[in-house]
Amino acid sequence: MKKRAIVSVSDKTKVVEFCKELVALNYQIISTGGTKKTLDENGVPTIAIDEITGFPEMLDGRVKTLHPKVHGGLLGVRDNAEHVAQMEANGIENIDLVCVNLYPFKQTIAKSDCTLAQAIENIDIGGPSMLRSAAKNHKFVTVVTDVEDYDKVIAEIKEHGDTTLSTRQYLAAKVFCLTAAYDAMIAGYLCDKYDVEDDKSLTMTYDLKQSLRYGENPHQHANFYVDNHKYRYSLASAKQLHGKELSYNNIQDANATLQILKDFADDCCVVAVKHMNPCGVGIADDIDKAWDKAYEADPVSIFGGIVAFNKEVDVYCATAMSKMFLEIILAPSFEPEALEILSKKKNIRLMTFDVDGEEPKRKCVSVVGGLLVQDEDTYQEKAEELQVVTEAKPTKQDIVDCLFGQKIVKHVKSNAIVVVKDGQTLGVGAGQMNRVGAAKIALEQAKEKANGAILASDAFFPMDDTVELASKYGIRCIIQPGGSIKDQDSIDMANKHNIAMVFTGKRHFKH
């Protein structure tokens, strides 16, 4: 007696070969629409779905497999006498194999000119329904969604007369992974389109981009997954032009680098990062000067770091970087000769990224057993919003440097202090357990360059000790959020040492 298989696929890769093998193994192929046409044209005998259901495909193909003779044939429990009797009474025959992949919703919405109507038409209804029915009854039914599984299924049928139970279990689990991801993608798309925010549950889906050699440490397994959005300054959509594959730590550091760089879209900017904290940032009126500033900010820490440019990398910068060890260089583009110079270094990763695209709306951080979700910290202070709280007043250049420092300190691990001057970082104090400790690190790194410079803090000063320390290094202006119950102590200390101080009213913790 022939077994029956339903085959209805959007991705027709190898489907003809797969069905020819099934026919040779005494399977009857039931098919629909474009799949049936492809199989017929390639000499594979098929039966139309309407011959099984007794109803024509209708409503522009929206209704074709949603019928008891399909789902009854998939869901019937074959060692249950009542099920068998009910199926016989209603003329329902078993369906033993389902080969379905879904309408290309992801590919459709990825197109820049995709309309809402086109997206909705590519929401598959019958496909997921058949997959779920078959997967639920995997004790008896084989369900195939992935071209990579075709050969395994055929090999087992040839050897055993059917797939093994363990294979059917594996394939069924893959089905529910697929349909869950598919539904999550649709939900995310429609929630964005219809401006729906539902905090009661959070459903997200990501696709595997890269299996990593290891995680933060060699004994940890790790993968890199990406979502379906095209974000600006995103590592997920960056293209690698040269070098060995990225590691887990490379990805973390490169992402941090791009997020800092994104805040300087209006400048020629170069950012160098080490262990997710900036070690050098420079802005200038051309990219060569910006590179010089970023490098000179900390020529020691940049060794083995990540460097990102928001303008094309030219020969001058390429030549300078070719003389040192860097893990990754990122830029919107590279001059051909610059790419040639840098490509002589075997292991360095050279990558390009998009400066255009969406802005991410939220940031997710995992905790054991849960997920923290918050809005992205995209706020940027403006000069007119700053409140001068001291007798000494900042100059126009001080304000420019204050805003420069503020853009950087928000990306430094808290407690965070940065010292800047003339569009260049001079000292960075990151991730300390107290604020004055972070200031000590930043000021000691800056040394004599701190004289006449700006100090920026990601949060308020709980005491006046940071201001007192800053005065010893010659800091001329401080920018901080304010909001401490002891703000006046810090203001009085600034007045004592003729330091200008401005409050932003906005904290920028980064944990």
DOKENU-117784 format. One record per residue: x, y, z of N, C-alpha, C in turn; residue in three letters. Coordinates in steps of 0.2 Angstrom, whole numbers, plus 2048, in hexadecimal, padded with zeros to 3 digits. Layout:
N
XYZXYZXYZALA ...
% end
This chain:
511
8047FA800800800800804806800MET 80380B7FC8078117FB806815801LYS 80B81880480B81E80980A824805LYS 80782980980683080680A835809ARG 80C83A80581084080780D846804ALA 80C84B80980A852806810856805ILE 81185980081785D7FE8158647FCVAL 8178697FF8158707FD81A874800SER 81E8777FC82487B7FE8258817FAVAL 8278867FE82988D7FB83088C7F8SER 8358897FC83B8887FA83C8817F7ASP 83D8817F083C87B7EC8438787EBLYS 84887A7EF84F8777EE84E86F7F0THR 85086B7EB8518647EB84A8617ECLYS 8448647EC83E8617ED83C85C7E7VAL 83F85D7E183D8587DC8418527DDVAL 8478527DF84B84C7E18488497E7GLU 84684C7EC8438497F283D8457F0PHE 8398487EC8328457EA83383F7E6CYS 8388407E183A83A7DD83C8347E1LYS 8408357E68428307EB83C82D7EFGLU 8378317F183182F7F482D82B7F0LEU 82C82D7EA8288297E582B8227E4VAL 8328227E383581B7E38348177E9ALA 83381A7EE8328167F582B8157F6LEU 8268167F181F8147F181B8197F5ASN 81D81F7F48198257F78158287F2TYR 80F82A7F380A82E7EF80B8357F1GLN 80D83A7EC80E8417EE8088457EDILE 8058487F280084D7F28038547F2ILE 8018587ED80485E7ED7FF8647EBSER 80286A7EC7FE8707EB8018757E6THR 7FD8797E380087F7E080687F7DCGLY 80B8837DE8118847DA81687E7DBGLY 81587A7E18198747E281786F7DDTHR 81086E7DD80E8697D881086A7D1LYS 8108707CF8128727C88198707C7LYS 81D8727CC8248707CB8268697CBTHR 8228657CF82385E7CF82085B7C9LEU 81B85D7C681885A7C081C85C7BAASP 81F8627BA8248637B482A85F7B4GLU 82C85D7BA8328597BB8308517BBASN 82A84F7B98298487B88278447BFGLY 8258487C48248457CA81C8447CBVAL 81983E7CB81283E7CB80F8407D2PRO 80A8447D18078477D77FF8477D7THR 7FC8487DD7F58497DD7F48507E0ILE 7EF8537DD7ED85A7DF7EA8597E6ALA 7EB85E7EA7E885E7F17E085E7F1ILE 7DD8617EB7D68617EB7D385A7E9ASP 7D78567E67D584F7E57D484B7ECGLU 7D884E7F17D784B7F87D184E7FCILE 7D18547FB7CC8588007C58587FCTHR 7C58587F67BE8597F27BC8607F2GLY 7C18647F47C086C7F37C586F7EFPHE 7C48747EB7C98777E77CD87C7ECPRO 7D487D7EA7D78827ED7D48887EBGLU 7D388C7F17CF8927F07D28987F4MET 7CF89E7F27D18A47F67D88A67F5LEU 7DA8A67EE7E18A77EC7E68A27F0ASP 7E489C7F17E88977F47E88987FBGLY 7E489C7FE7E489D8067E1896809ARG 7DD8938057DA88D8087DB887803VAL 7DF8828057E087D8017E1876806LYS 7E587780B7E687180F7E2871816THR 7DF8768177DB87781D7D587381DLEU 7D586C81E7D086881C7D1861821HIS 7CB85E8237CB8588277CF852824PRO 7CF85281D7D284C81A7D984D81ALYS 7DC85381B7E385481B7E5854823VAL 7E28588277E485882E7E2851832HIS 7DC84E8307DA8488327E0842831GLY 7E284382A7E783E8287EE83F82CGLY 7EF84582E7F58468327F4845839LEU 7EF84683C7EE8468437EB83F846LEU 7E983B8427E68358447EB831847GLY 7E982E84D7EE82A8517EC82384FVAL 7F182084C7F081A8487F081384CARG 7F28148527F080E8577EB80F85BASP 7E681485A7E081585D7DA813859ASN 7D780E85B7D180B8587CC810856ALA 7CA81485B7C58198597C781E854GLU 7CD8208547D082584F7CF821848HIS 7D281B8487D28178427CB81783FVAL 7C68158437BF8148417BC81B83FALA 7BD8208427BB8278407BE829839GLN 7C48288387C78298327C482582CMET 7C381F82D7C081B8287B981D827GLU 7B581F82C7AE82182B7AE827827ALA 7B382B8277B38328247B783281DASN 7BA82C81B7BE82C8157C482F816GLY 7C782F81C7CE83381D7D382E81DILE 7D882F8197DE82A8187E482D81CGLU 7E982981E7EF82B8217F382F81DASN 7F683481F7FC83881C802837820ILE 80783481D80D831820813836821ASP 81383B81C81983F81C81684681ALEU 81984B81D81785281B81E856819VAL 81F85981482585D812822864810CYS 82386881582186F814826874816VAL 82787981382B87F815826885814ASN 82788A81882288F818822895814LEU 81D89981381D89F80E8238A3811TYR 8268A680C82D8AA80E82B8B1811PRO 8288B18178278B781B82D8BB81CPHE 8328B881F8388BB82083B8BF81ALYS 83C8BB81583F8BE80F83A8C380CGLN 8348C380D82F8C880A8308CF80ETHR 8308CE8158308D58188378D8818ILE 83C8D48168438D68168448DB810ALA 83F8DA80B8408DF80583E8E6807LYS 8428EA8048418F280683A8F4804SER 8388F17FE8318F47FB82B8EF7FEASP 82C8EB8038278E78058218EB808CYS 81B8E98058158ED8088128E880DTHR 80E8EC81180A8E88178068E2814LEU 8038E480E7FE8DF80B8038D9808ALA 8098DA80680D8D580480F8D0809GLN 8118D480F8138D081580D8CB817ALA 8078CE8188028CA81A8008C4816ILE 8018C580F8008C080A8058BA80BGLU 80A8BC80E8108B780F8108B4816ASN 80A8B581A8098B18208068AB81EILE 8098A582080789E81E80289C823ASP 7FD8998217F88968267F888F826ILE 7F788C81F7F688581E7FC881820GLY 80288481E80888181F80A880826GLY 80A88582B80B88483280687F835PRO 80087F8327FA87B8357FC873833SER 7FE87282D80086B82B80686982FMET 80B86D83081186C83381086A83BLEU 80C86E83E80A86D845806866846ARG 8018658417FD85F842802859841SER 80685983C80B85383B810852841ALA 81285884381785884981485584FALA 80E85785080A85485680A84D856LYS 80984A85080884384F80E84084CASN 81484284F81A84084C81B83884EHIS 81783585281882E85381782A84DLYS 81382D84981182A84281382E83CPHE 81483483D81583883781C83B836VAL 81F83B83182583F83082484682DTHR 82784B83082685282D82D85582CVAL 82D85782683485A824833861822VAL 83786682583786D82383D870820THR 84286C82184986E81F84C86A819ASP 84E86D81485186A80F857865811VAL 85B86881686086481985E85D81CGLU 85885C81D85685582085385181AASP 85385381485084E80F85484880ETYR 85B84880E85F84280D85E83D813ASP 85E84081985D83C81F85783881FLYS 85183B81D84B83881D84B833817VAL 84D83481184D82F80C85182980EILE 85782A81185C825813858820818ALA 85582381D85181F82284C81B81FGLU 84881E81B84281A817845815813ILE 84A81681084D81080C85080B810LYS 85280C81685580781B85080481FGLU 84B80882184680582683F804824HIS 83E80781E83780781C83380D81EGLY 83681182383381782683981B829ASP 83882182B83C82483083C821837THR 84282283A84281F84183E824846THR 83C82284B83882685083C82C852LEU 84382A854847830856848835851SER 84883384B84883984584283C845THR 83C83984683683D84683584184CARG 83883F85183884485783C84A856GLN 84284985384684E85184385384CTYR 84085084783D855842837858845LEU 83385584982D85884C82F85E851ALA 83585E85483786385883A869854ALA 83D86784E83F86D84A839870847LYS 83386D84682D87084482B876849VAL 82A87484F82887985482D87E855PHE 83387D85483888385483788784ECYS 83588484883488884282E88C843LEU 82888984582288D84582289284BTHR 82589185082689685582A89C853ALA 82F89B84F8338A084D82F8A4847ALA 82C8A08438278A383E8228A8841TYR 81F8A58468198A984981C8AF84DASP 8228AE8508258B48548278BA84FALA 8298B884982B8BD8448258C1842MET 8208BD84081A8C083E8178C5844ILE 8178C284A8158C68508198CD850ALA 8208CC8508248D28508238D784BGLY 8228D58458208D983F81A8DD840TYR 8158D984280E8DC84280E8E1848LEU 8118DF84E8118E48548158EA852CYS 81A8EA84E81D8F084C8198F4847ASP 8168F18428118F483E80B8F7841LYS 8098F48468028F68498048FA850TYR 80A8FB85180C8FE8578098FB85EASP 80A8F585E8078F186480D8EF868VAL 80C8F186F8108EF87480D8EB879GLU 80F8E487A80C8E087E8118DD883ASP 8118E08898168DE88E8158D8892ASP 80F8D589080E8CF8948128C9892LYS 8148C988C8198C488981E8C7884SER 8238C38838288C687E82A8C087ALEU 8298C087482B8BB86F8308BE86ATHR 8368BB86983A8BD86483D8B7861MET 8408B885B8438B38578498B5854THR 84E8B18548558B28518578AD84DTYR 85B8AE84885E8A98448658A8845ASP 8688A284486F8A18458738A4840LEU 8778A984287C8AC83D8838A883DLYS 8858A684388C8A384388C89F849GLN 88F89984889189484E898896850SER 89989985689F89B8588A489685BLEU 8AA89785A8AF89285C8AE891864ARG 8AD8968688AB89586F8A889C871TYR 8A789C8788A48A287A8A98A787DGLY 8A78AA8838AC8AF8868B38AB888GLU 8B28A48898B88A088B8B889A887ASN 8BD8978868BD8918818B988B883PRO 8B788B88A8B388588C8AB88688BHIS 8AA88C8898A388E8888A088E881GLN 89B88A87F89888A879894890877HIS 89489287189189986F88E899868ALA 88989C86788689E8608858A585FASN 8848A88598828AF85887C8AE854PHE 8778B18578708B285386F8B9852TYR 86B8BA84C8698C084A8618C0849VAL 85E8C68498578C78488568C9840ASP 8508CB83F84F8CC83784F8D3836ASN 8518D883A8518DF8398588E1836HIS 8588E783285E8EA83085F8F0834LYS 8648F08398658F683D86B8F983ATYR 86B90083C87190483A87790283FARG 87D90283D8839018418828FA845TYR 8808F584187E8EF8448848EA842SER 8868E684788B8E18468888DB843LEU 8818DA84487D8D484287D8D483AALA 87D8DA83787C8DA8308838DC82DSER 8888DD83188F8DF82E8918DA829ALA 8958DC8248998D78208A08D6821LYS 8A28D08228AA8CF8238AD8CF81CGLN 8B28D381B8B68D38158BC8CF815LEU 8BF8CE81B8C68CB81C8C68C8823HIS 8CA8C38248CD8C182B8C98BB82DGLY 8CB8B88338C88B28368C18B4839LYS 8BE8AF83A8B78B083D8B78B3844GLU 8B18B78458B08BA84B8B08B5851LEU 8B28B88578B18B485D8AB8B7861SER 8A98B48668A48B786B8A68BD86DTYR 8AC8BE8708AE8C48738AF8CA86DASN 8B18C78678B28CC8628AB8CF860ASN 8A68CB86089F8CE85F89D8D3864ILE 89E8D186A89C8D68708A08DC86FGLN 8A68DC86E8AA8E286D8A88E6867ASP 8A88E38628A68E685B89F8EA85CALA 89A8E685F8948E98608948F0864ASN 8988EF86A8998F586E89C8FB86AALA 8A18F98668A58FE8628A090285DTHR 89C8FE85A897901855892906859LEU 89090385F88B90786288D90E865GLN 89490E867897915868897919862ILE 89A91685C89B91985689491D854LEU 88F91985588891B852886922855LYS 88992485B88792A85E88B93085BASP 88F92F85689393485389293484CPHE 88C93384A88B93284288C93983FALA 88C93F84288D94583F89494783FASP 8999438418A09458428A494083EASP 8AA94183C8AF93C83A8B2939841CYS 8B09338428B29308488B5929848CYS 8BA92884C8BD92184D8BC91F854VAL 8BA9198558B991685C8BD91085DVAL 8C19108628C590A8648C290786AALA 8C190086B8BE8FD8708C28F7873VAL 8C28F68798C68F087C8C18EE882LYS 8BF8E88818BB8E58868B48E9887HIS 8B18EB8828AB8EE8828AB8F5885MET 8B18F88868B28FF8888B6903883ASN 8B49098828B990D87E8BF90E881PRO 8C590D87D8CB90F87F8CE91587BCYS 8CB9178768CC91D8728C791F86EGLY 8C592586E8C09288698C292F867VAL 8C29308608C493685D8BF939858GLY 8BE93F8588BA9428538BE948850ILE 8BD94984A8C194E8468BD950840ALA 8C095583C8BD9578368BF952830ASP 8C394D8318C594882C8C7942830ASP 8C693C82C8C79368308CE934832ILE 8D393782E8DA9368308DB939837ASP 8D993F8388DA94283F8D693F844LYS 8D093C8428CC9398478D0932849ALA 8D392F8448D79298468DD92B84BTRP 8E09308498E693284D8E4933854ASP 8DE9378558DC93885C8DA932860LYS 8D692D85C8D49278608DA923862ALA 8DF92285D8E591F85F8E9922864TYR 8EA9288648EF92C8698EB92C870GLU 8E592B8708E192B8768E392687BALA 8E59208788E891A87C8EB915878ASP 8F19178768F59128718F790C874PRO 8F690B87B8F890487E8F190087EVAL 8EC9028808E68FE8808E38FC879SER 8E49008748E28FF86E8E48F886BILE 8EA8F686D8ED8F086B8E88EA86CPHE 8E78E68678E28E18678DB8E3868GLY 8DA8E98668D38EC8678CF8EB861GLY 8C98EF8618C48EF85B8C48F7859ILE 8C58F88538C48FF8518BF90084BVAL 8BB90584C8B59078478B690E845ALA 8B490F83E8B491583B8AD916839PHE 8AB91D8398A491E8368A592182FASN 8AB92182C8AD9238258B191E822LYS 8B291F81C8B691A8188BE91A81BGLU 8C091481C8C791381E8CC914818VAL 8D09198188D591B8138DC918814ASP 8E091980F8E791680F8EB919816VAL 8EA91F8178EE92281D8EC91D824TYR 8E591D8258E391982B8E591182ACYS 8E490F8248E69088238ED906824ALA 8F290B8228F990A8238FB90A82BTHR 8F790F82E8F99108358F6909839ALA 8F19078378EE90183B8F28FB839MET 8F48FA8338F88F48318FE8F3835SER 9008F88399078F783D9058F5844LYS 8FF8F38468FD8F184C8F88EB84CMET 8F88E88528F38E38528EC8E5854PHE 8E78E48508E08E58518DC8DF850LEU 8D78DE8538D28D88528CE8DA84CGLU 8CB8E084C8C58E18478C68E8845ILE 8C58EA83F8C48F183D8BD8F1839ILE 8B98F583B8B28F68388B28FD835LEU 8AE8FD82F8AD90482C8A8903827ALA 8A59088258A090881F8A3905819PRO 8A99078188AD9058128B4906813SER 8B890380E8BF90380E8C1905807PHE 8C690A8078C990B8008CC9057FEGLU 8CC9037F78CF8FD7F58D68FC7F7PRO 8DA9017F68E19017F88E2900800GLU 8DE9038048DE90280B8DC8FB80DALA 8D78F88098D58F180A8DB8EC809LEU 8DE8EE8038E48EA8018E98EA807GLU 8EB8EF8098F08F080F8EE8EC815ILE 8E88ED8178E68E981D8E58E281CLEU 8E38E08168E28D98158E88D5815SER 8EE8D88158F48D48158F58D281CLYS 8F18D48218F18D18288EC8CC828LYS 8EF8C68298EB8C08288E58BF82CLYS 8E58C18338E08BF8388DB8C5839ASN 8DD8CB8378D98D18398D28D0835ILE 8CD8D28398C68D28368C58D9833ARG 8C38D982D8C18DF82A8BA8DF828LEU 8B68E482B8AF8E382A8AB8EA828MET 8A68E98248A28EF82289B8EF825THR 8988F48278928F582A88E8FA827PHE 8878FA8288828FE82588190482AASP 88290A82788091082B87991282BVAL 87590F82686E91082686A90A828ASP 86490B82A86090582D85B907833GLY 85890383685490483C858906842GLU 85590984785890A84D854904852GLU 8589008568558FC85A8518FF85FPRO 84C8FC8618479008668498FD86DLYS 84C8F786E84C8F58758538F1875ARG 8558F087B85B8EC87D8598E7882LYS 85C8E188085A8DB8848618D8887CYS 8608D688E8668D38918638CD895VAL 8678C88948648C28978678C189FSER 8638BF8A38648BD8AA8628B58AAVAL 8658B28AF8638AB8B085C8AA8B1VAL 8598A78AC8518A68AC84D8AB8AAGLY 8508B18A784C8B68A584F8BB8A1GLY 84C8C089F84F8C589A84D8CC89CLEU 8518D189D8508D889E84F8DB897LEU 84A8DF8978498E38908488EA892VAL 84B8EF88F84A8F689084B8F9889GLN 84990088984A904883852905882ASP 85490687C85B90887B85C90F87EGLU 86291088086491688386691A87DASP 86291E879864922873864929875THR 86392B87B86293287D86993587CTYR 86993B87986F93F87886E94687BGLN 87294887F87194F88287295487DGLU 86F95A87E87096087A87296687ELYS 87696A87B87997087E874974882ALA 86E97587F86997A882866976888GLU 86797088986496C88F86896C895GLU 86F96E89487396D89A87297389FLEU 8739718A58729768AA8799788AEGLN 87B97E8AD8819808B08809818B7VAL 88397E8BC88297F8C38879828C7VAL 88D9848C48929878C889398E8C6THR 8989918CA8999988C889D9998C2GLU 8A29948C18A69948BB8A19928B5ALA 8A29958AF89D9938AA8A298F8A4LYS 89F98A8A18A298789C8A298B895PRO 8A898B8928A898E88B8A498A886THR 8A398D8808A098987B8A4983879LYS 8AB9838798AF97D8788AE97887DGLN 8AD97A8848AC9768898A6972888ASP 8A097588689A97288589B96D87FILE 89E96E87A89F96A8758A3963877VAL 8A896487B8AB95F87E8A795B883ASP 8A395F88789F95B88C89A956888CYS 89795988389295487F89694E87CLEU 89C95087A8A094A8778A294587DPHE 8A49478828A594388889F93F88AGLY 89994388A89393F88C89193A887GLN 89293B88189093587C89592F87DLYS 89B93088089F92A88189E927888ILE 89D92B88D89C928894896924894VAL 89192589088B92189088C91A88ELYS 89291988A89391288889990F88CHIS 89B9128918A090F89689D90B89BVAL 89F90689D89C9028A389C9068A9LYS 8979068AD89690A8B389A9068B9SER 89D90A8BE89D9118BE8A29148B9ASN 8A09198B58A491B8B08A69238B0ALA 8AC9248AE8AF92B8AE8B392B8A7ILE 8B29318A38B793289E8B993989EVAL 8BF93A89C8C394089B8C4942894VAL 8C29478918C294988A8C4950889VAL 8C79518838C89588818C995887ALYS 8C695D8768C795F86F8C695886BASP 8C095586D8BE94F8698C2949869GLY 8C594886F8C99428708C9940877GLN 8C89398788C893787F8D0937882THR 8D09398888D793988B8D8934891LEU 8D29328948D292D8998CB92A89AGLY 8CB92389B8C492089C8C591B8A2VAL 8C091D8A78C09198AD8B99158ADGLY 8BA90E8AC8B490A8AB8B39058B0ALA 8AC9038B28AA8FE8B68AD8FD8BDGLY 8AD9038C08B09038C78AA9038CCGLN 8AC9018D28A79008D78A59068DBMET 8AA90C8DA8A89128DC8AA9178D7ASN 8A791D8D78A89228D28AF9258D2ARG 8B19278D88B792A8D88BD9258D6VAL 8BC91F8D78C091A8D48C191A8CCGLY 8BB91B8C98BB91B8C28BE9228C0ALA 8BD9278C48C192E8C28C892D8C3ALA 8CB92A8C88D29298C98D59258C3LYS 8D29208C08D491D8BA8D49218B4ILE 8CF9258B38CF9298AD8D492F8ADALA 8D49328B38D99388B48E09368B4LEU 8E19308B78E892E8B78EA92C8B0GLU 8E69298AC8E79288A58E992E8A1GLN 8E59338A28E593989F8EC93D8A1ALA 8ED93D8A78F39408AA8F39488A9LYS 8F894A8A68F99528A58F49548A0GLU 8F295089C8ED9528968E695389ALYS 8E59518A08DF9538A38DE95A8A5ALA 8E495E8A58E49658A68E09698A1ASN 8DA96C8A38D697089E8D196B89AGLY 8D096589D8CC9608998C596089CALA 8C195C8998BA95B89C8B995489FILE 8B69538A58B494D8A88AD94C8A7LEU 8AB9468A58A49448A48A393E8A8ALA 89D93E8AC89B9388B08949368AESER 89392F8AE88D92C8AC88792D8B1ASP 88992E8B788492F8BD8879348C2ALA 8829368C688493C8CB88A93A8D0PHE 88C93F8D389293E8D888E93E8DFPHE 88F9388E288C9378E989093C8EEPRO 89693D8EC89A9428F189E9478EDMET 8A294B8F08A69508EC8AD94E8EBASP 8AE9478EC8B59458EC8B79458E4ASP 8B39438E08B59438D98B794A8D6THR 8B394F8D88B49568D68BB9588D9VAL 8BC9568DF8C39588E28C89558DFGLU 8C894E8DD8CD94B8D98CE94E8D2LEU 8C99508CF8C99538C88CD9598C8ALA 8CC95D8CE8CF9648CE8D79638CFSER 8D995D8D28E095C8D28E495B8CBLYS 8E09598C68E29578C08E195D8BBTYR 8DE9628BD8DD9688B98D69688B5GLY 8D29648B68CB9638B38C896A8B3ILE 8C696D8AD8C39738AD8BB9738ADARG 8B896D8AB8B196D8AA8AF9668ABCYS 8A99658AF8A695E8B089F95E8AEILE 89D9588AB8969578A98949518ACILE 88E9518B088B94C8B388494D8B4GLN 8809478B68799488B687694C8BBPRO 87A94D8C18779508C787194B8CAGLY 86E94D8CF8699498D286B9468D9GLY 8719478DB8739458E28709498E7SER 86F9468ED86D94A8F387394F8F5ILE 87994D8F387F9518F58829558EFLYS 87D9578EA87F95A8E48839618E6ASP 8809648EB88396B8ED88A96A8EFGLN 88C9648F38939638F58979638EFASP 8959608E98999608E389A9668E0SER 89496A8E08949718DD8999758E1ILE 8999758E789D9798EC8A49788EAASP 8A69718EA8AD96F8E88AF9728E1MET 8AB9718DC8AC9748D68AD97C8D6ALA 8A997F8DA8AA9868DB8B19888DEASN 8B29848E38B99858E78BF9858E2LYS 8BE9808DD8C497F8D88C39828D1HIS 8BE9878D18BC98A8CB8BB9858C5ASN 8B89808C68B697B8C18AF97C8BFILE 8AD97D8B98A797D8B68A39768B6ALA 89D9768B88999708B88929718B5MET 89096C8B188A96C8AE8869658B0VAL 8809668B187B9608B287795F8ACPHE 8769588AB8729568A586B9548A7THR 86A9528AD86494F8AF8639488ADGLY 8679458A986793E8A686C93A8A8LYS 86B9348AC87092F8AD87192A8A8ARG 8779278A78789238A187C91D8A4HIS 8799198A987C9138AC87D90E8A6PHE 88290A8A68839048A28868FF8A6LYS 8828FA8A78848F48AB8868EE8A7HIS 
% end
